[in-house]
Amino acid sequence: MTPDRPAGLTETVRALADGEVTSVALVERALARIEATQPTLNAFRIVRGEAALAEAEAADRELAAGGRRPLLGVPVAVKDDMDVAGEPTAFGCRGVFPPVAEDGEAVRRLRAAGAVIVGKTNTCELGQWPFTEGEAFGETRNPWHTDHTPGGSSGGSAAAVAAGLVPAALGSDGAGSVRIPASWTHLIGIKPQRGRISTWPRGESFHGITVNGTLARTVADAALLLDAASGNHDRDPHRPPALTVADAVGRDPGRLRIALSLKPPFTAVPARLQPEVRARVLDVAERLARAGHTVEEADPPYGRIGLTFLPRATAGIADRVREAPDPALLDRRTRDAARLGRLLAGAPLRAARRAEAVLHRRIGAFFESYDVILAPTTAAPPPRIGALYRLGGFATDRAMIAACPYAWPWNVLGWPGVNVPAGFVGDGLPVGAQLLGPAHSEPLLVSLAAQLEAELRWHERWPPRTAEADSPAA
């Protein structure tokens, strides 16, 4: 641990176990960093100062007694759509939300692993957009460039990890909401197999398109958090076979057949990959080829997959709007999406769910020729604060699809994807590339991402010091 940069998750676990630092000291430093950066980054909706320190004291007693758990005493954060006992789950919305009585399953598992939950991070309203701004909490900003968004909807978690406020955080991904902010803040973002990390008490979050995932600076840290949070509630509808992902870090992935897919899936509005982002993705492709993999351009047979996404997404928004304490306080775009969702919640939604099996067979056949797909995570670098938030409904949809047309098909399929940093464009804005695989392929994707990381060393680069102005020493 250096005096000016916080350690990652893996190193923090080791330092705690070896007695080099206490959980209380780590949590105090995390809370101080959060407080110092809230006026600039605004990453957190809720900070659990008193509760987190009490949990840290208990962790230190357990460590002193020889106790060892995977994340014992480590401060982490979770997104504002996850239930934390005693806190409201507002999911980026305005209104008075009552505190929930119990932890959601993912949070329960983090606590069982020994983690200290320091707070809940900001997200846009009901996780709909690739920016993290709203009337409820203001604007969450990108540590690399505070005039720009960190992305969304897990933008608060991404900003917190990128700035070193916490070593890792949970987010959720319903159309790229882990991978997009990871790409725009120079992080690893793992969207796992549907059901790998439980979304309980919402086992079918947004009718199955939304999963919980991890954000961290290194592949090892993201995999460690994934393993700690993984597992199912007894009533989860999606229960993939258990696997350990962290073991794949450092494992030789072998010589893989990689499809470089630069063409966006079909959308009803135009989407074009910006040349500077394309160049960074091609750089990643070249690195993979140099590592001995076969890389060739090929696009999965997506077809009209978008027709199966819209009913699930909008019906999910309608479900959440019905539960809001005061729907009149919600963004007009949210209320419009909910109206559409109510219209699509019958036969169109049922048809969309039936189509998933067909898509699995068709796109699954693509993986008879290729092991992994390499694609852009976004088509553009992170927009400026306010650029999308101030738009009307249709204009927001157009801008969102133009910037982020690549991530959402894997939410329809429910399969794993990993964002890796691809470099910087323009005035130092991060962009990413995603490694996409078939069902249950997290270990393969993680081993390939770790191979890239060992060469590219992206975790050694940090945002400018101005993003953490006046933050105390780590």
JOCORWO-V845282 format. One record per helix or strand of 3 or more residues. SS is the DSSP state (~ for helix, > for strand). FROM is the first residue (numbers start at 0). TO is the last residue. Records with the same first field share a line. If there is no record, write none. Layout:
# JOCORWO-V845282
SS=FROM-TO ; FROM-TO
This chain:
# JOCORWO-V845282
~=8-16 ; 22-36 ; 48-63 ; 104-111 ; 124-126 ; 154-161 ; 178-183 ; 204-207 ; 218-228 ; 245-247 ; 274-289 ; 305-322 ; 326-328 ; 331-343 ; 346-365 ; 392-402 ; 408-412 ; 441-455 ; 457-459 ; 464-467
>=43-46 ; 74-78 ; 115-120 ; 144-148 ; 167-172 ; 187-190 ; 210-215 ; 256-260 ; 293-296 ; 371-375 ; 416-424 ; 428-435
